[in-house]
Amino acid sequence: MLKKMNIFLILKFACAAAVVITSIFSLAYTGNNRLVSLFTQLFLSLMFLFSGISEFKTNRKTYAIVSFSVSLFAAIVFISTLLLRKG
């Protein structure tokens, strides 16, 4: 089974697990969780990036373009939130 899974699929599931863990942590510990929110946005962006790469490799270009677009949007939100935090 591991031979059929490519590295991008494994990375996508690892990032999805990280998104779930950081989201649960954010819900469990209320308060000022801006740092946890940043990590959630980062892992969400990476998850959609790896999803887009794996969709592109399987010749599903429409899904790949949508995944890349969502990944770009999540990365822009991550960067803008990071810059607003510094300022």
PDB file with one MODEL, atoms N, CA, C and O in Angstrom:
MODEL        1
ATOM      1  N   MET A   1       0.810  -1.191   0.000  1.00  0.00           N
ATOM      2  CA  MET A   1       0.000   0.000   0.000  1.00  0.00           C
ATOM      3  C   MET A   1       0.856   1.259   0.000  1.00  0.00           C
ATOM      4  O   MET A   1       0.500   2.246  -0.644  1.00  0.00           O
ATOM      5  N   LEU A   2       1.970   1.240   0.706  1.00  0.00           N
ATOM      6  CA  LEU A   2       2.818   2.421   0.741  1.00  0.00           C
ATOM      7  C   LEU A   2       3.504   2.671  -0.590  1.00  0.00           C
ATOM      8  O   LEU A   2       3.891   3.803  -0.879  1.00  0.00           O
ATOM      9  N   LYS A   3       3.661   1.637  -1.405  1.00  0.00           N
ATOM     10  CA  LYS A   3       4.309   1.845  -2.688  1.00  0.00           C
ATOM     11  C   LYS A   3       3.409   2.608  -3.653  1.00  0.00           C
ATOM     12  O   LYS A   3       3.905   3.308  -4.536  1.00  0.00           O
ATOM     13  N   LYS A   4       2.086   2.481  -3.497  1.00  0.00           N
ATOM     14  CA  LYS A   4       1.174   3.198  -4.371  1.00  0.00           C
ATOM     15  C   LYS A   4       1.010   4.658  -3.969  1.00  0.00           C
ATOM     16  O   LYS A   4       0.626   5.484  -4.797  1.00  0.00           O
ATOM     17  N   MET A   5       1.293   4.988  -2.715  1.00  0.00           N
ATOM     18  CA  MET A   5       1.148   6.367  -2.246  1.00  0.00           C
ATOM     19  C   MET A   5       2.392   7.158  -2.623  1.00  0.00           C
ATOM     20  O   MET A   5       3.517   6.712  -2.400  1.00  0.00           O
ATOM     21  N   ASN A   6       2.176   8.325  -3.192  1.00  0.00           N
ATOM     22  CA  ASN A   6       3.328   9.149  -3.510  1.00  0.00           C
ATOM     23  C   ASN A   6       3.618  10.085  -2.347  1.00  0.00           C
ATOM     24  O   ASN A   6       2.825  10.176  -1.409  1.00  0.00           O
ATOM     25  N   ILE A   7       4.726  10.768  -2.401  1.00  0.00           N
ATOM     26  CA  ILE A   7       5.175  11.595  -1.294  1.00  0.00           C
ATOM     27  C   ILE A   7       4.249  12.782  -1.071  1.00  0.00           C
ATOM     28  O   ILE A   7       4.081  13.222   0.066  1.00  0.00           O
ATOM     29  N   PHE A   8       3.639  13.315  -2.146  1.00  0.00           N
ATOM     30  CA  PHE A   8       2.760  14.469  -1.993  1.00  0.00           C
ATOM     31  C   PHE A   8       1.464  14.096  -1.281  1.00  0.00           C
ATOM     32  O   PHE A   8       0.887  14.913  -0.564  1.00  0.00           O
ATOM     33  N   LEU A   9       1.013  12.873  -1.478  1.00  0.00           N
ATOM     34  CA  LEU A   9      -0.179  12.408  -0.769  1.00  0.00           C
ATOM     35  C   LEU A   9       0.110  12.259   0.725  1.00  0.00           C
ATOM     36  O   LEU A   9      -0.723  12.609   1.561  1.00  0.00           O
ATOM     37  N   ILE A  10       1.279  11.746   1.053  1.00  0.00           N
ATOM     38  CA  ILE A  10       1.664  11.607   2.453  1.00  0.00           C
ATOM     39  C   ILE A  10       1.822  12.976   3.100  1.00  0.00           C
ATOM     40  O   ILE A  10       1.393  13.179   4.236  1.00  0.00           O
ATOM     41  N   LEU A  11       2.442  13.925   2.379  1.00  0.00           N
ATOM     42  CA  LEU A  11       2.600  15.282   2.909  1.00  0.00           C
ATOM     43  C   LEU A  11       1.255  15.980   3.061  1.00  0.00           C
ATOM     44  O   LEU A  11       1.060  16.754   3.999  1.00  0.00           O
ATOM     45  N   LYS A  12       0.328  15.713   2.150  1.00  0.00           N
ATOM     46  CA  LYS A  12      -1.006  16.301   2.236  1.00  0.00           C
ATOM     47  C   LYS A  12      -1.719  15.807   3.491  1.00  0.00           C
ATOM     48  O   LYS A  12      -2.344  16.600   4.195  1.00  0.00           O
ATOM     49  N   PHE A  13      -1.635  14.518   3.779  1.00  0.00           N
ATOM     50  CA  PHE A  13      -2.274  13.985   4.979  1.00  0.00           C
ATOM     51  C   PHE A  13      -1.582  14.468   6.253  1.00  0.00           C
ATOM     52  O   PHE A  13      -2.241  14.679   7.271  1.00  0.00           O
ATOM     53  N   ALA A  14      -0.277  14.644   6.206  1.00  0.00           N
ATOM     54  CA  ALA A  14       0.438  15.164   7.375  1.00  0.00           C
ATOM     55  C   ALA A  14       0.030  16.609   7.659  1.00  0.00           C
ATOM     56  O   ALA A  14      -0.163  16.990   8.814  1.00  0.00           O
ATOM     57  N   CYS A  15      -0.099  17.409   6.602  1.00  0.00           N
ATOM     58  CA  CYS A  15      -0.541  18.798   6.788  1.00  0.00           C
ATOM     59  C   CYS A  15      -1.996  18.855   7.236  1.00  0.00           C
ATOM     60  O   CYS A  15      -2.365  19.721   8.029  1.00  0.00           O
ATOM     61  N   ALA A  16      -2.822  17.948   6.739  1.00  0.00           N
ATOM     62  CA  ALA A  16      -4.218  17.903   7.184  1.00  0.00           C
ATOM     63  C   ALA A  16      -4.297  17.555   8.664  1.00  0.00           C
ATOM     64  O   ALA A  16      -5.117  18.115   9.392  1.00  0.00           O
ATOM     65  N   ALA A  17      -3.457  16.643   9.110  1.00  0.00           N
ATOM     66  CA  ALA A  17      -3.422  16.301  10.534  1.00  0.00           C
ATOM     67  C   ALA A  17      -2.949  17.497  11.361  1.00  0.00           C
ATOM     68  O   ALA A  17      -3.465  17.744  12.451  1.00  0.00           O
ATOM     69  N   ALA A  18      -1.980  18.229  10.850  1.00  0.00           N
ATOM     70  CA  ALA A  18      -1.495  19.416  11.557  1.00  0.00           C
ATOM     71  C   ALA A  18      -2.578  20.491  11.632  1.00  0.00           C
ATOM     72  O   ALA A  18      -2.696  21.177  12.648  1.00  0.00           O
ATOM     73  N   VAL A  19      -3.373  20.645  10.567  1.00  0.00           N
ATOM     74  CA  VAL A  19      -4.475  21.608  10.577  1.00  0.00           C
ATOM     75  C   VAL A  19      -5.510  21.212  11.622  1.00  0.00           C
ATOM     76  O   VAL A  19      -6.004  22.063  12.361  1.00  0.00           O
ATOM     77  N   VAL A  20      -5.836  19.937  11.685  1.00  0.00           N
ATOM     78  CA  VAL A  20      -6.816  19.466  12.667  1.00  0.00           C
ATOM     79  C   VAL A  20      -6.291  19.670  14.090  1.00  0.00           C
ATOM     80  O   VAL A  20      -7.034  20.121  14.961  1.00  0.00           O
ATOM     81  N   ILE A  21      -5.039  19.348  14.329  1.00  0.00           N
ATOM     82  CA  ILE A  21      -4.461  19.481  15.670  1.00  0.00           C
ATOM     83  C   ILE A  21      -4.411  20.948  16.102  1.00  0.00           C
ATOM     84  O   ILE A  21      -4.781  21.272  17.230  1.00  0.00           O
ATOM     85  N   THR A  22      -3.956  21.836  15.216  1.00  0.00           N
ATOM     86  CA  THR A  22      -3.889  23.250  15.586  1.00  0.00           C
ATOM     87  C   THR A  22      -5.281  23.854  15.746  1.00  0.00           C
ATOM     88  O   THR A  22      -5.472  24.749  16.569  1.00  0.00           O
ATOM     89  N   SER A  23      -6.249  23.381  14.978  1.00  0.00           N
ATOM     90  CA  SER A  23      -7.616  23.875  15.133  1.00  0.00           C
ATOM     91  C   SER A  23      -8.216  23.425  16.456  1.00  0.00           C
ATOM     92  O   SER A  23      -8.885  24.206  17.132  1.00  0.00           O
ATOM     93  N   ILE A  24      -7.984  22.183  16.828  1.00  0.00           N
ATOM     94  CA  ILE A  24      -8.474  21.689  18.119  1.00  0.00           C
ATOM     95  C   ILE A  24      -7.787  22.428  19.266  1.00  0.00           C
ATOM     96  O   ILE A  24      -8.427  22.756  20.265  1.00  0.00           O
ATOM     97  N   PHE A  25      -6.502  22.687  19.128  1.00  0.00           N
ATOM     98  CA  PHE A  25      -5.785  23.436  20.152  1.00  0.00           C
ATOM     99  C   PHE A  25      -6.342  24.846  20.280  1.00  0.00           C
ATOM    100  O   PHE A  25      -6.470  25.368  21.388  1.00  0.00           O
ATOM    101  N   SER A  26      -6.672  25.460  19.156  1.00  0.00           N
ATOM    102  CA  SER A  26      -7.232  26.808  19.171  1.00  0.00           C
ATOM    103  C   SER A  26      -8.609  26.827  19.826  1.00  0.00           C
ATOM    104  O   SER A  26      -8.951  27.783  20.522  1.00  0.00           O
ATOM    105  N   LEU A  27      -9.394  25.786  19.610  1.00  0.00           N
ATOM    106  CA  LEU A  27     -10.712  25.717  20.240  1.00  0.00           C
ATOM    107  C   LEU A  27     -10.625  25.359  21.719  1.00  0.00           C
ATOM    108  O   LEU A  27     -11.428  25.835  22.521  1.00  0.00           O
ATOM    109  N   ALA A  28      -9.671  24.535  22.079  1.00  0.00           N
ATOM    110  CA  ALA A  28      -9.563  24.083  23.459  1.00  0.00           C
ATOM    111  C   ALA A  28      -9.044  25.180  24.381  1.00  0.00           C
ATOM    112  O   ALA A  28      -9.507  25.313  25.514  1.00  0.00           O
ATOM    113  N   TYR A  29      -8.094  25.957  23.901  1.00  0.00           N
ATOM    114  CA  TYR A  29      -7.502  27.013  24.712  1.00  0.00           C
ATOM    115  C   TYR A  29      -7.891  28.360  24.131  1.00  0.00           C
ATOM    116  O   TYR A  29      -7.248  28.867  23.212  1.00  0.00           O
ATOM    117  N   THR A  30      -8.952  28.928  24.681  1.00  0.00           N
ATOM    118  CA  THR A  30      -9.432  30.212  24.172  1.00  0.00           C
ATOM    119  C   THR A  30      -8.523  31.323  24.666  1.00  0.00           C
ATOM    120  O   THR A  30      -7.744  31.143  25.602  1.00  0.00           O
ATOM    121  N   GLY A  31      -8.632  32.447  24.036  1.00  0.00           N
ATOM    122  CA  GLY A  31      -7.797  33.581  24.396  1.00  0.00           C
ATOM    123  C   GLY A  31      -7.123  34.124  23.149  1.00  0.00           C
ATOM    124  O   GLY A  31      -7.687  34.074  22.056  1.00  0.00           O
ATOM    125  N   ASN A  32      -5.938  34.631  23.314  1.00  0.00           N
ATOM    126  CA  ASN A  32      -5.203  35.214  22.205  1.00  0.00           C
ATOM    127  C   ASN A  32      -4.399  34.120  21.504  1.00  0.00           C
ATOM    128  O   ASN A  32      -3.262  33.841  21.884  1.00  0.00           O
ATOM    129  N   ASN A  33      -4.990  33.507  20.487  1.00  0.00           N
ATOM    130  CA  ASN A  33      -4.359  32.397  19.764  1.00  0.00           C
ATOM    131  C   ASN A  33      -3.940  32.805  18.356  1.00  0.00           C
ATOM    132  O   ASN A  33      -4.137  32.047  17.406  1.00  0.00           O
ATOM    133  N   ARG A  34      -3.372  33.983  18.219  1.00  0.00           N
ATOM    134  CA  ARG A  34      -2.989  34.432  16.883  1.00  0.00           C
ATOM    135  C   ARG A  34      -1.836  33.609  16.317  1.00  0.00           C
ATOM    136  O   ARG A  34      -1.765  33.398  15.107  1.00  0.00           O
ATOM    137  N   LEU A  35      -0.948  33.150  17.165  1.00  0.00           N
ATOM    138  CA  LEU A  35       0.170  32.334  16.692  1.00  0.00           C
ATOM    139  C   LEU A  35      -0.322  30.977  16.202  1.00  0.00           C
ATOM    140  O   LEU A  35       0.150  30.471  15.184  1.00  0.00           O
ATOM    141  N   VAL A  36      -1.258  30.397  16.919  1.00  0.00           N
ATOM    142  CA  VAL A  36      -1.837  29.118  16.495  1.00  0.00           C
ATOM    143  C   VAL A  36      -2.598  29.297  15.190  1.00  0.00           C
ATOM    144  O   VAL A  36      -2.577  28.420  14.327  1.00  0.00           O
ATOM    145  N   SER A  37      -3.267  30.430  15.051  1.00  0.00           N
ATOM    146  CA  SER A  37      -3.981  30.724  13.807  1.00  0.00           C
ATOM    147  C   SER A  37      -3.017  30.853  12.628  1.00  0.00           C
ATOM    148  O   SER A  37      -3.336  30.441  11.513  1.00  0.00           O
ATOM    149  N   LEU A  38      -1.854  31.418  12.875  1.00  0.00           N
ATOM    150  CA  LEU A  38      -0.843  31.516  11.815  1.00  0.00           C
ATOM    151  C   LEU A  38      -0.380  30.137  11.361  1.00  0.00           C
ATOM    152  O   LEU A  38      -0.251  29.880  10.164  1.00  0.00           O
ATOM    153  N   PHE A  39      -0.133  29.255  12.319  1.00  0.00           N
ATOM    154  CA  PHE A  39       0.292  27.904  11.954  1.00  0.00           C
ATOM    155  C   PHE A  39      -0.814  27.152  11.215  1.00  0.00           C
ATOM    156  O   PHE A  39      -0.533  26.367  10.309  1.00  0.00           O
ATOM    157  N   THR A  40      -2.062  27.389  11.598  1.00  0.00           N
ATOM    158  CA  THR A  40      -3.172  26.754  10.906  1.00  0.00           C
ATOM    159  C   THR A  40      -3.234  27.221   9.452  1.00  0.00           C
ATOM    160  O   THR A  40      -3.429  26.408   8.548  1.00  0.00           O
ATOM    161  N   GLN A  41      -3.072  28.506   9.226  1.00  0.00           N
ATOM    162  CA  GLN A  41      -3.086  29.036   7.865  1.00  0.00           C
ATOM    163  C   GLN A  41      -1.909  28.501   7.042  1.00  0.00           C
ATOM    164  O   GLN A  41      -2.060  28.191   5.860  1.00  0.00           O
ATOM    165  N   LEU A  42      -0.746  28.398   7.672  1.00  0.00           N
ATOM    166  CA  LEU A  42       0.427  27.876   6.968  1.00  0.00           C
ATOM    167  C   LEU A  42       0.218  26.428   6.547  1.00  0.00           C
ATOM    168  O   LEU A  42       0.475  26.070   5.397  1.00  0.00           O
ATOM    169  N   PHE A  43      -0.250  25.591   7.475  1.00  0.00           N
ATOM    170  CA  PHE A  43      -0.453  24.185   7.145  1.00  0.00           C
ATOM    171  C   PHE A  43      -1.598  23.994   6.156  1.00  0.00           C
ATOM    172  O   PHE A  43      -1.569  23.070   5.344  1.00  0.00           O
ATOM    173  N   LEU A  44      -2.606  24.863   6.219  1.00  0.00           N
ATOM    174  CA  LEU A  44      -3.701  24.796   5.256  1.00  0.00           C
ATOM    175  C   LEU A  44      -3.209  25.137   3.849  1.00  0.00           C
ATOM    176  O   LEU A  44      -3.592  24.489   2.875  1.00  0.00           O
ATOM    177  N   SER A  45      -2.368  26.145   3.754  1.00  0.00           N
ATOM    178  CA  SER A  45      -1.791  26.510   2.461  1.00  0.00           C
ATOM    179  C   SER A  45      -0.926  25.387   1.904  1.00  0.00           C
ATOM    180  O   SER A  45      -1.008  25.067   0.718  1.00  0.00           O
ATOM    181  N   LEU A  46      -0.100  24.789   2.756  1.00  0.00           N
ATOM    182  CA  LEU A  46       0.744  23.688   2.304  1.00  0.00           C
ATOM    183  C   LEU A  46      -0.074  22.463   1.903  1.00  0.00           C
ATOM    184  O   LEU A  46       0.271  21.763   0.951  1.00  0.00           O
ATOM    185  N   MET A  47      -1.157  22.209   2.633  1.00  0.00           N
ATOM    186  CA  MET A  47      -2.008  21.068   2.315  1.00  0.00           C
ATOM    187  C   MET A  47      -2.619  21.219   0.921  1.00  0.00           C
ATOM    188  O   MET A  47      -2.631  20.267   0.140  1.00  0.00           O
ATOM    189  N   PHE A  48      -3.122  22.407   0.613  1.00  0.00           N
ATOM    190  CA  PHE A  48      -3.699  22.616  -0.714  1.00  0.00           C
ATOM    191  C   PHE A  48      -2.625  22.648  -1.803  1.00  0.00           C
ATOM    192  O   PHE A  48      -2.894  22.263  -2.941  1.00  0.00           O
ATOM    193  N   LEU A  49      -1.424  23.096  -1.475  1.00  0.00           N
ATOM    194  CA  LEU A  49      -0.332  23.061  -2.449  1.00  0.00           C
ATOM    195  C   LEU A  49       0.029  21.628  -2.813  1.00  0.00           C
ATOM    196  O   LEU A  49       0.163  21.295  -3.990  1.00  0.00           O
ATOM    197  N   PHE A  50       0.186  20.777  -1.796  1.00  0.00           N
ATOM    198  CA  PHE A  50       0.511  19.371  -2.058  1.00  0.00           C
ATOM    199  C   PHE A  50      -0.647  18.652  -2.750  1.00  0.00           C
ATOM    200  O   PHE A  50      -0.431  17.756  -3.566  1.00  0.00           O
ATOM    201  N   SER A  51      -1.859  19.046  -2.421  1.00  0.00           N
ATOM    202  CA  SER A  51      -3.023  18.474  -3.097  1.00  0.00           C
ATOM    203  C   SER A  51      -3.031  18.861  -4.573  1.00  0.00           C
ATOM    204  O   SER A  51      -3.326  18.033  -5.434  1.00  0.00           O
ATOM    205  N   GLY A  52      -2.709  20.111  -4.861  1.00  0.00           N
ATOM    206  CA  GLY A  52      -2.645  20.555  -6.251  1.00  0.00           C
ATOM    207  C   GLY A  52      -1.557  19.854  -7.044  1.00  0.00           C
ATOM    208  O   GLY A  52      -1.750  19.527  -8.215  1.00  0.00           O
ATOM    209  N   ILE A  53      -0.420  19.624  -6.416  1.00  0.00           N
ATOM    210  CA  ILE A  53       0.665  18.920  -7.103  1.00  0.00           C
ATOM    211  C   ILE A  53       0.270  17.482  -7.409  1.00  0.00           C
ATOM    212  O   ILE A  53       0.526  16.980  -8.503  1.00  0.00           O
ATOM    213  N   SER A  54      -0.357  16.821  -6.434  1.00  0.00           N
ATOM    214  CA  SER A  54      -0.748  15.427  -6.679  1.00  0.00           C
ATOM    215  C   SER A  54      -1.881  15.340  -7.707  1.00  0.00           C
ATOM    216  O   SER A  54      -1.931  14.385  -8.483  1.00  0.00           O
ATOM    217  N   GLU A  55      -2.787  16.320  -7.725  1.00  0.00           N
ATOM    218  CA  GLU A  55      -3.840  16.334  -8.747  1.00  0.00           C
ATOM    219  C   GLU A  55      -3.246  16.615 -10.127  1.00  0.00           C
ATOM    220  O   GLU A  55      -3.695  16.050 -11.124  1.00  0.00           O
ATOM    221  N   PHE A  56      -2.245  17.481 -10.183  1.00  0.00           N
ATOM    222  CA  PHE A  56      -1.610  17.786 -11.463  1.00  0.00           C
ATOM    223  C   PHE A  56      -0.870  16.574 -12.020  1.00  0.00           C
ATOM    224  O   PHE A  56      -0.842  16.353 -13.230  1.00  0.00           O
ATOM    225  N   LYS A  57      -0.268  15.786 -11.116  1.00  0.00           N
ATOM    226  CA  LYS A  57       0.452  14.590 -11.563  1.00  0.00           C
ATOM    227  C   LYS A  57      -0.493  13.513 -12.097  1.00  0.00           C
ATOM    228  O   LYS A  57      -0.093  12.692 -12.922  1.00  0.00           O
ATOM    229  N   THR A  58      -1.754  13.514 -11.628  1.00  0.00           N
ATOM    230  CA  THR A  58      -2.729  12.530 -12.107  1.00  0.00           C
ATOM    231  C   THR A  58      -3.576  13.077 -13.250  1.00  0.00           C
ATOM    232  O   THR A  58      -4.614  12.502 -13.578  1.00  0.00           O
ATOM    233  N   ASN A  59      -3.150  14.178 -13.860  1.00  0.00           N
ATOM    234  CA  ASN A  59      -3.790  14.801 -15.029  1.00  0.00           C
ATOM    235  C   ASN A  59      -5.216  15.274 -14.766  1.00  0.00           C
ATOM    236  O   ASN A  59      -6.059  15.228 -15.661  1.00  0.00           O
ATOM    237  N   ARG A  60      -5.488  15.723 -13.558  1.00  0.00           N
ATOM    238  CA  ARG A  60      -6.756  16.389 -13.243  1.00  0.00           C
ATOM    239  C   ARG A  60      -6.451  17.867 -13.083  1.00  0.00           C
ATOM    240  O   ARG A  60      -6.341  18.384 -11.971  1.00  0.00           O
ATOM    241  N   LYS A  61      -6.319  18.527 -14.214  1.00  0.00           N
ATOM    242  CA  LYS A  61      -5.828  19.897 -14.218  1.00  0.00           C
ATOM    243  C   LYS A  61      -6.819  20.893 -13.624  1.00  0.00           C
ATOM    244  O   LYS A  61      -6.404  21.893 -13.038  1.00  0.00           O
ATOM    245  N   THR A  62      -8.117  20.641 -13.762  1.00  0.00           N
ATOM    246  CA  THR A  62      -9.109  21.559 -13.203  1.00  0.00           C
ATOM    247  C   THR A  62      -9.019  21.580 -11.686  1.00  0.00           C
ATOM    248  O   THR A  62      -9.017  22.650 -11.077  1.00  0.00           O
ATOM    249  N   TYR A  63      -8.944  20.409 -11.076  1.00  0.00           N
ATOM    250  CA  TYR A  63      -8.812  20.325  -9.620  1.00  0.00           C
ATOM    251  C   TYR A  63      -7.473  20.889  -9.154  1.00  0.00           C
ATOM    252  O   TYR A  63      -7.375  21.474  -8.075  1.00  0.00           O
ATOM    253  N   ALA A  64      -6.453  20.707  -9.972  1.00  0.00           N
ATOM    254  CA  ALA A  64      -5.130  21.231  -9.615  1.00  0.00           C
ATOM    255  C   ALA A  64      -5.144  22.758  -9.610  1.00  0.00           C
ATOM    256  O   ALA A  64      -4.570  23.379  -8.715  1.00  0.00           O
ATOM    257  N   ILE A  65      -5.784  23.358 -10.586  1.00  0.00           N
ATOM    258  CA  ILE A  65      -5.854  24.817 -10.640  1.00  0.00           C
ATOM    259  C   ILE A  65      -6.636  25.364  -9.458  1.00  0.00           C
ATOM    260  O   ILE A  65      -6.255  26.378  -8.873  1.00  0.00           O
ATOM    261  N   VAL A  66      -7.725  24.700  -9.107  1.00  0.00           N
ATOM    262  CA  VAL A  66      -8.508  25.131  -7.943  1.00  0.00           C
ATOM    263  C   VAL A  66      -7.686  24.987  -6.668  1.00  0.00           C
ATOM    264  O   VAL A  66      -7.710  25.876  -5.817  1.00  0.00           O
ATOM    265  N   SER A  67      -6.970  23.899  -6.525  1.00  0.00           N
ATOM    266  CA  SER A  67      -6.140  23.696  -5.331  1.00  0.00           C
ATOM    267  C   SER A  67      -5.012  24.708  -5.250  1.00  0.00           C
ATOM    268  O   SER A  67      -4.711  25.219  -4.171  1.00  0.00           O
ATOM    269  N   PHE A  68      -4.384  25.001  -6.382  1.00  0.00           N
ATOM    270  CA  PHE A  68      -3.327  26.013  -6.395  1.00  0.00           C
ATOM    271  C   PHE A  68      -3.885  27.394  -6.056  1.00  0.00           C
ATOM    272  O   PHE A  68      -3.230  28.175  -5.365  1.00  0.00           O
ATOM    273  N   SER A  69      -5.087  27.695  -6.536  1.00  0.00           N
ATOM    274  CA  SER A  69      -5.705  28.988  -6.240  1.00  0.00           C
ATOM    275  C   SER A  69      -6.019  29.128  -4.758  1.00  0.00           C
ATOM    276  O   SER A  69      -5.761  30.173  -4.161  1.00  0.00           O
ATOM    277  N   VAL A  70      -6.569  28.089  -4.170  1.00  0.00           N
ATOM    278  CA  VAL A  70      -6.873  28.122  -2.733  1.00  0.00           C
ATOM    279  C   VAL A  70      -5.580  28.192  -1.930  1.00  0.00           C
ATOM    280  O   VAL A  70      -5.523  28.885  -0.913  1.00  0.00           O
ATOM    281  N   SER A  71      -4.551  27.491  -2.368  1.00  0.00           N
ATOM    282  CA  SER A  71      -3.262  27.539  -1.693  1.00  0.00           C
ATOM    283  C   SER A  71      -2.664  28.948  -1.749  1.00  0.00           C
ATOM    284  O   SER A  71      -2.111  29.432  -0.762  1.00  0.00           O
ATOM    285  N   LEU A  72      -2.777  29.591  -2.894  1.00  0.00           N
ATOM    286  CA  LEU A  72      -2.274  30.956  -3.035  1.00  0.00           C
ATOM    287  C   LEU A  72      -3.044  31.912  -2.130  1.00  0.00           C
ATOM    288  O   LEU A  72      -2.447  32.777  -1.490  1.00  0.00           O
ATOM    289  N   PHE A  73      -4.356  31.761  -2.073  1.00  0.00           N
ATOM    290  CA  PHE A  73      -5.171  32.610  -1.211  1.00  0.00           C
ATOM    291  C   PHE A  73      -4.803  32.403   0.257  1.00  0.00           C
ATOM    292  O   PHE A  73      -4.663  33.375   0.999  1.00  0.00           O
ATOM    293  N   ALA A  74      -4.647  31.161   0.682  1.00  0.00           N
ATOM    294  CA  ALA A  74      -4.288  30.888   2.073  1.00  0.00           C
ATOM    295  C   ALA A  74      -2.886  31.418   2.391  1.00  0.00           C
ATOM    296  O   ALA A  74      -2.639  31.881   3.505  1.00  0.00           O
ATOM    297  N   ALA A  75      -1.976  31.354   1.432  1.00  0.00           N
ATOM    298  CA  ALA A  75      -0.630  31.891   1.643  1.00  0.00           C
ATOM    299  C   ALA A  75      -0.665  33.406   1.760  1.00  0.00           C
ATOM    300  O   ALA A  75       0.064  33.979   2.569  1.00  0.00           O
ATOM    301  N   ILE A  76      -1.504  34.064   0.964  1.00  0.00           N
ATOM    302  CA  ILE A  76      -1.634  35.517   1.053  1.00  0.00           C
ATOM    303  C   ILE A  76      -2.214  35.915   2.402  1.00  0.00           C
ATOM    304  O   ILE A  76      -1.766  36.888   3.010  1.00  0.00           O
ATOM    305  N   VAL A  77      -3.212  35.166   2.875  1.00  0.00           N
ATOM    306  CA  VAL A  77      -3.782  35.446   4.202  1.00  0.00           C
ATOM    307  C   VAL A  77      -2.731  35.230   5.276  1.00  0.00           C
ATOM    308  O   VAL A  77      -2.642  36.019   6.217  1.00  0.00           O
ATOM    309  N   PHE A  78      -1.936  34.178   5.154  1.00  0.00           N
ATOM    310  CA  PHE A  78      -0.875  33.904   6.130  1.00  0.00           C
ATOM    311  C   PHE A  78       0.144  35.039   6.158  1.00  0.00           C
ATOM    312  O   PHE A  78       0.520  35.513   7.230  1.00  0.00           O
ATOM    313  N   ILE A  79       0.590  35.472   4.987  1.00  0.00           N
ATOM    314  CA  ILE A  79       1.605  36.531   4.927  1.00  0.00           C
ATOM    315  C   ILE A  79       1.055  37.859   5.421  1.00  0.00           C
ATOM    316  O   ILE A  79       1.738  38.587   6.141  1.00  0.00           O
ATOM    317  N   SER A  80      -0.185  38.179   5.035  1.00  0.00           N
ATOM    318  CA  SER A  80      -0.750  39.451   5.481  1.00  0.00           C
ATOM    319  C   SER A  80      -0.995  39.447   6.991  1.00  0.00           C
ATOM    320  O   SER A  80      -0.804  40.471   7.647  1.00  0.00           O
ATOM    321  N   THR A  81      -1.413  38.318   7.545  1.00  0.00           N
ATOM    322  CA  THR A  81      -1.599  38.214   8.992  1.00  0.00           C
ATOM    323  C   THR A  81      -0.253  38.301   9.705  1.00  0.00           C
ATOM    324  O   THR A  81      -0.151  38.898  10.777  1.00  0.00           O
ATOM    325  N   LEU A  82       0.761  37.717   9.121  1.00  0.00           N
ATOM    326  CA  LEU A  82       2.102  37.778   9.711  1.00  0.00           C
ATOM    327  C   LEU A  82       2.628  39.202   9.712  1.00  0.00           C
ATOM    328  O   LEU A  82       3.230  39.640  10.692  1.00  0.00           O
ATOM    329  N   LEU A  83       2.406  39.931   8.619  1.00  0.00           N
ATOM    330  CA  LEU A  83       2.869  41.307   8.535  1.00  0.00           C
ATOM    331  C   LEU A  83       2.080  42.219   9.460  1.00  0.00           C
ATOM    332  O   LEU A  83       2.643  43.157  10.025  1.00  0.00           O
ATOM    333  N   LEU A  84       0.793  41.964   9.625  1.00  0.00           N
ATOM    334  CA  LEU A  84      -0.009  42.767  10.527  1.00  0.00           C
ATOM    335  C   LEU A  84       0.380  42.517  11.982  1.00  0.00           C
ATOM    336  O   LEU A  84       0.272  43.402  12.830  1.00  0.00           O
ATOM    337  N   ARG A  85       0.824  41.319  12.246  1.00  0.00           N
ATOM    338  CA  ARG A  85       1.234  40.991  13.621  1.00  0.00           C
ATOM    339  C   ARG A  85       2.513  41.742  13.990  1.00  0.00           C
ATOM    340  O   ARG A  85       2.678  42.183  15.127  1.00  0.00           O
ATOM    341  N   LYS A  86       3.414  41.882  13.020  1.00  0.00           N
ATOM    342  CA  LYS A  86       4.682  42.577  13.290  1.00  0.00           C
ATOM    343  C   LYS A  86       4.449  44.073  13.517  1.00  0.00           C
ATOM    344  O   LYS A  86       5.115  44.703  14.339  1.00  0.00           O
ATOM    345  N   GLY A  87       3.488  44.624  12.768  1.00  0.00           N
ATOM    346  CA  GLY A  87       3.255  46.076  12.807  1.00  0.00           C
ATOM    347  C   GLY A  87       2.417  46.537  13.900  1.00  0.00           C
ATOM    348  O   GLY A  87       2.163  47.735  14.020  1.00  0.00           O
TER     349      GLY A  87
ENDMDL
END
